[in-house]
Amino acid sequence: MAMMDDGHEIQELYKLLSIAQEKKQKILRIQEITKKQSEFIAHENIDALFKSIEEKDIYIKDIDRLDRKFHLLYEEVEKKYDSGELDNRSVL
């Protein structure tokens, strides 16, 4: 089986890392929103609470999309590694 060039292998791994970093940023934003929600509840600011819930829902949907994208790419990398097309030098 033909080996892929190292550049392409590294590019796929960087894509996985990029997706994980983007997910981390969205999770951190959800944490910030959650802290604000406590304040909204304490001050009985229902309008702001509902807006924050909607905003949080958008981030959750973004994370779901990123998870699907990560999973598909990870499966591709895993298949290539298992088949020998992607050797273990590439992931070290």
C-alpha positions in Angstrom: 0.0 0.0 0.0 1.4 3.5 -0.8 2.4 5.7 2.0 1.0 9.1 2.3 3.4 12.0 2.4 4.3 13.2 5.9 2.8 16.7 5.2 -0.6 15.3 4.6 -0.4 13.1 7.7 0.6 16.0 9.8 -2.1 18.2 8.3 -4.8 15.7 9.3 -3.4 15.6 12.9 -3.4 19.4 13.0 -7.0 19.4 11.9 -7.9 17.2 14.9 -6.0 19.5 17.2 -7.6 22.6 15.8 -11.1 21.1 16.3 -10.2 20.2 19.9 -9.0 23.7 20.5 -12.1 25.3 19.0 -14.2 23.0 21.2 -12.3 24.0 24.3 -12.9 27.7 23.6 -16.7 27.0 23.2 -16.7 25.1 26.5 -15.0 27.9 28.3 -17.6 30.3 26.9 -20.3 28.0 28.2 -18.7 28.2 31.6 -18.7 32.0 31.5 -22.4 32.0 30.5 -23.3 29.6 33.3 -21.6 31.8 35.9 -23.6 34.8 34.6 -26.8 32.7 34.7 -26.4 32.4 38.5 -26.2 36.2 38.8 -29.3 36.5 36.6 -31.2 34.1 38.8 -30.1 35.8 42.0 -31.2 39.2 40.6 -34.4 37.7 39.1 -33.4 39.0 35.6 -35.5 36.5 33.7 -35.0 38.2 30.3 -31.2 38.0 30.5 -31.5 34.4 31.8 -33.5 33.4 28.7 -31.1 35.2 26.4 -28.2 33.4 28.0 -29.9 30.0 27.7 -30.4 30.7 24.0 -26.8 31.7 23.6 -25.6 28.6 25.5 -27.8 26.4 23.2 -25.9 27.8 20.2 -22.6 26.9 21.7 -23.8 23.4 22.6 -25.0 22.9 19.0 -21.6 24.1 17.8 -19.9 21.6 20.1 -22.1 18.8 18.8 -21.1 19.8 15.2 -17.4 19.9 16.2 -17.7 16.5 17.9 -19.2 15.0 14.7 -16.4 16.6 12.6 -13.7 15.4 14.9 -15.1 11.8 15.1 -15.3 11.5 11.3 -11.7 12.7 10.8 -10.5 10.6 13.7 -12.0 7.5 12.2 -10.2 8.3 8.9 -6.9 8.7 10.7 -7.5 5.5 12.7 -8.3 3.5 9.6 -5.1 4.7 7.9 -3.1 3.9 10.9 -4.6 0.4 11.3 -4.1 -0.3 7.6 -0.4 0.8 7.8 -1.0 3.7 5.4 -0.3 6.0 8.3 2.7 4.8 10.2 3.4 5.4 13.9 6.2 7.9 13.1 3.5 10.3 12.0 1.7 10.4 15.4 4.8 10.8 17.6 
